[in-house]
Amino acid sequence: MQSCASKGFSLAAWKATSWPSDSIGAEKRFVHSFVKRVLASVISSKPITLYVDADACPVKQEVYRVAERHALKGTALKVFVVTNSPIAVPRNEMIERMVVGAGMDEADHWIAERARAGDIVITADVPLASRCVKSGAEVIAPNGRAFTKDSIGLTLATRNLMDSLRSSGEITGGPKPFSPRDRSSFLAALDQAIVRLKRAGFGQHVPQ
């Protein structure tokens, strides 16, 4: 990420500016403009990062396809494919495989520690989704369902209840099979999430 100084912003220069005693309003406007330019610089220099909870993920190829299409349009993107064991990924500098420890939650911890606003997490794991939503990231399940701040509390409570019922033997069935409709819904949801982040200023290439 480029520093503020490298983009022509200097706090020292602002402090050294001579302000007429009757120009407090002008000083406030300068500060406001300065802060806006710095924030815009920080956002625009951040690529949109996609974190794929890759173990048993059925939409890895769809992630690659959507990311590559937006990259060809000039969007700054990075894809981390996070897994407990080595898997094949496309030979593309935008896509990086990250093999973490063999522990059950190692991939979840790795993703949750890094996901922030301007990022997209692809996972079916509800506790991981909850952590990432709280950090400001966009989170999408492989079936295209978006986890949001408004929905994640109920989703997590329902997941915990279902786990408890399965443990007690009251429910024996699992989730419904992944379908072509789920795949199509995911493609649309991921594309829309990237477009939203681009409109918010993320993923813009910054001239060097």
C-alpha positions, 0 to 999 in steps of 0.5 A: 500500500502506498504511503500518504507521503508518496501520493503527495499528502504531507501532515508536516506540510499541513502543520507548516501552513500559515493560516491567517487569524481570520481563516479558521473556516478555510483551515477546517475545509482544508482538514476535511479535504485532506482527510477525505483524500487520505481515506480515498487513497487508502481505500483505492489502493486496497485490492478486493481480497477473496478468501476461499474456505476451500476444503470441500468447497464446491464452487472454487472454479466459479470463484476463479472464473468470476475473479478473472473476469473482473481482473480483466476489466481492471479490478485489483483482486487477490484470491487466497485459497485456504486449505488444510492440505495441498490442492491444485489452483490455477497458475495465476499470480492473482491466486494463491494457495495457502495450506495451513495446519491440519487442525480442524479450525486452522483454516477458519482462524487464518481467514478470520484473522485477516478478513476486513472491510473490502474483502469477500469470504466464501464459506459454508461455516456459520461460526467463521461467517459470523467472525468475518461479518463482525470484521466488516467483510462480505460473506457468501455461502457456496449456495449464494446465500449472503451472511449479513449483520442482520441475519448472522445472529439468527443463522448462528443460533439455528445452526447451534440448535440443529447441531444439538438436535443431531447430537441427541439423535432427534435429527438424522438428516444432513443438508440438501445436496448441492444443486445447479441452481445453487451454483448459479445463485453463487455466481450471481452473488459473488459478481454482485458483491465485487461490483458493490465493493468496486462502487465503494472504491475498493479494488481500484488500481493506483498509478505508480 
